[in-house]
Amino acid sequence: MGVLPLVGLALFHLPTWMSPGGTPAALASSITLLGMLGLAAAVALIRRSGGAEVAALAVGAVNVIAALIALAADLEGAVLGLVISATIVATTLPLVLTRYRHPAPLSRP
C-alpha cells in the first residue's frame, strides 16, 4: 500500500510554503499543493475510496517529473523527492493495473 510514501511526500513538500527560501512564490505554492494532494490521496487510500489508487499514481507520476526537473536544475531535495515519488509509483501501479484490467471478451465463431 502506498500510504506511507504519500504521507512522506506531503511532509516533504508542506514546509516549502512556510519557508520558501529562494524558491519563487508560484513554485513554492505548486510544491505545497502537490504535497496536499498527496496527503488527500493517502487519506483516500486509507478510506478505500474509489479511484484512490489512480489519484495516488497521478500524484506520484507528477512528482517524478518534477523531481527529474529539480535534479537537472541541481535543486536541494531532488534526489529524496525522486526516491519518494518512485516508491509511490512502484507501490500504486500494480494496484491500478490489477483493479482496472479488463479481460478481452471472447469471440464466438
C-alpha positions as CSV (number, residue, x, y, z in Angstrom):
1,M,0.0,0.0,0.0
2,G,1.4,3.4,-0.9
3,V,0.1,5.4,2.1
4,L,3.4,5.9,3.9
5,P,5.3,7.3,0.8
6,L,2.4,9.6,0.2
7,V,2.5,10.9,3.7
8,G,6.3,11.3,3.4
9,L,5.7,13.3,0.2
10,A,3.3,15.6,2.0
11,L,5.7,16.1,4.9
12,F,8.5,16.7,2.4
13,H,6.5,19.3,0.5
14,L,4.4,21.2,3.0
15,P,7.3,23.1,4.7
16,T,8.1,24.7,1.3
17,W,5.1,27.0,1.7
18,M,6.1,28.1,5.2
19,S,9.7,29.0,4.4
20,P,10.2,29.1,0.6
21,G,13.8,30.5,0.9
22,G,15.0,31.3,-2.6
23,T,12.1,29.4,-4.2
24,P,9.7,31.7,-6.3
25,A,6.3,32.1,-4.6
26,A,4.4,30.4,-7.5
27,L,6.8,27.4,-7.4
28,A,6.6,27.1,-3.6
29,S,2.8,27.2,-3.9
30,S,2.8,24.5,-6.5
31,I,5.1,22.3,-4.4
32,T,2.9,22.7,-1.4
33,L,-0.3,21.9,-3.4
34,L,1.3,18.7,-4.7
35,G,2.1,17.8,-1.1
36,M,-1.6,18.4,-0.1
37,L,-2.8,16.3,-3.0
38,G,-0.5,13.5,-1.8
39,L,-2.0,13.8,1.7
40,A,-5.5,13.7,0.2
41,A,-4.6,10.6,-1.9
42,A,-3.2,8.9,1.3
43,V,-6.5,9.6,3.1
44,A,-8.5,8.2,0.2
45,L,-6.3,5.1,0.2
46,I,-6.9,4.6,3.9
47,R,-10.6,5.0,3.5
48,R,-10.6,2.7,0.4
49,S,-12.3,5.3,-1.7
50,G,-13.0,4.7,-5.4
51,G,-10.2,5.9,-7.6
52,A,-7.8,6.4,-4.7
53,E,-5.1,4.3,-6.4
54,V,-5.4,6.3,-9.6
55,A,-5.1,9.6,-7.6
56,A,-2.0,8.3,-5.8
57,L,-0.4,7.1,-9.0
58,A,-1.1,10.5,-10.6
59,V,0.5,12.4,-7.7
60,G,3.5,10.1,-7.8
61,A,3.9,10.4,-11.6
62,V,3.7,14.2,-11.5
63,N,6.2,14.3,-8.7
64,V,8.6,12.0,-10.6
65,I,8.6,14.5,-13.4
66,A,9.1,17.4,-11.0
67,A,11.9,15.6,-9.2
68,L,13.7,14.9,-12.5
69,I,13.4,18.6,-13.4
70,A,14.7,19.5,-10.0
71,L,17.5,17.0,-10.4
72,A,18.5,18.5,-13.7
73,A,18.4,22.0,-12.1
74,D,20.6,20.7,-9.2
75,L,18.0,21.8,-6.6
76,E,18.1,20.7,-3.0
77,G,16.0,17.7,-2.1
78,A,15.6,16.4,-5.7
79,V,17.1,13.0,-5.0
80,L,14.9,12.4,-2.0
81,G,11.9,13.6,-3.9
82,L,12.7,11.2,-6.7
83,V,13.1,8.3,-4.3
84,I,9.8,9.0,-2.6
85,S,8.0,9.5,-5.9
86,A,9.4,6.4,-7.5
87,T,8.2,4.4,-4.4
88,I,4.7,5.8,-4.7
89,V,4.6,4.8,-8.4
90,A,6.1,1.4,-7.7
91,T,3.5,0.7,-5.0
92,T,0.4,2.1,-6.7
93,L,1.0,1.0,-10.3
94,P,0.3,-2.7,-9.5
95,L,-2.8,-1.8,-7.6
96,V,-4.1,0.3,-10.6
97,L,-3.2,-2.4,-13.1
98,T,-5.0,-5.2,-11.2
99,R,-8.1,-3.2,-10.4
100,Y,-8.7,-1.7,-13.8
101,R,-7.5,-4.6,-16.0
102,H,-10.4,-6.0,-18.0
103,P,-10.0,-9.2,-19.9
104,A,-10.8,-9.0,-23.6
105,P,-14.2,-10.5,-24.5
106,L,-14.1,-13.9,-26.0
107,S,-15.0,-14.0,-29.7
108,R,-17.5,-16.6,-30.6
109,P,-17.5,-18.1,-34.1
